[in-house]
Amino acid sequence: MEEGGARRYGARMSNPVIVDLPHKLGAEEAKRRIERNLSKLNEHIPGGAQVGSRWTGNRLDLDIGAMGQQVAAEIDIRESVVRLTVTLPPALAFFGGMLEPLIRAQGTTMLEDKSKR
């Protein structure tokens, strides 16, 4: 692990896409909502995906296989912000600019409380 929790896969990985999602849920509730919606993650990845996940405290490490590529992602859950860090391989680096608004929209959706609708 690198400083700040980002994984390093050598020079072959692109710069990470980092998105902060502010919230007022507290870390425990934010984690509960992400856990509840995690199984739906592959529905939001074009072409389908295989997603491996591993929790370490309030950090979720994701290994995503999509479009013949491996993508590393981390979700760090804090009291007032959820930070998503996605590191793309060079073949997918051109998606980086398009990825941030999608992560922001889907991340916000994952944190919503749908039981109150």
N, C-alpha and C positions, 0 to 999 in steps of 0.2 A: 504494500500500500504506500502511496505517496502522501505527502503532507496534505491535510484536508480530506483524507479518506479516498481520493481518486486512485483507481487502479492504473498501473502502468503496464502496457503490453509492448514496450519498445517503440522504436521510431516508426513502426508500421501503422500505428493508430493516429487518427487525426486529433485536432484540438477538441476538447469536450464541449458539448452544448450543455450549459447550466441554466436551469430555470428555477427561480424561487417563487413559491406559491404562499403568500401570506394567508394566515387564517387566525381565527379566534377560538379554536376548538380545544386547545391544549394538546400535548403530545399523545396522551393515551387515546383520546377520541379520534384524532387524526389517524393514528395507527390502526384503530379498529375499523375505520371506514375504508382505508386502503386494503386491509386484509380482506374485508367483505367483498371488495370489487376486483381483487387481483385476478380471479379466475376469468374475468372478462377482457383482460389485457390483450390477448391474442386476437380478439375480434377487431381491434383498432389498428392492427398492423397489416398493411397491404400485402396480399399474397399469402396471408396466414403466417403463422410463426410457431416455433416451439420455444416455450419460455420456462427456464429453470429459475427457481427463486430460493433464497436463503436469508433468514432473519438473523441478525446479530444485534441484540438490544433493540434500539430504535432505528437501525439501518437495515434496509432491504437491498441485497445484491441480486441483480437480475442478469442472467445470461440468455440472450435472445438470438435464436437462429432464424434469419429472415433473408429471402432472396439469395440464398447460397452463401450468406455472410454471417459472421458472429458479431453481435453488438453487446457491449458491456454497459450496464446501467446501475446506478445506485440511487436509492431514495433515502435521504436522511430526514428523519422526523424530529422536529424541535417544537418547543412550546407554542411558538407563534409563526413558524414558517416550515414548509416542506421544501427541501432542496432536491431537485432531480438533476442528476449528472449522467449524460449519455455520451459515450465515447464510440465514435463510428470508425470503421476501418476505411482506408483510403478509397475503396471502390464505392462507398456510400457517402463520402465526405460532402459531395455536392448537395446532399439532402439536408445538411446542417441548418441552413437558413430557413428552410421550410419546416423543419422539425420543431423549432421553438414555439411558434403559435399553436401547433397541434398538441404539443406537450402541455402547454398552458391551458388549453381548452379541455383536454381530457383529464388533466390533473385536477382542475377545478371541479369537473363532473364527479370524479372519484371521491372528492371531499364533501360533496353535497349530501344532505340528509334527505333521502327520498321517502322516508317513512312519514314525513310531515306533509306530504302532498295529498 
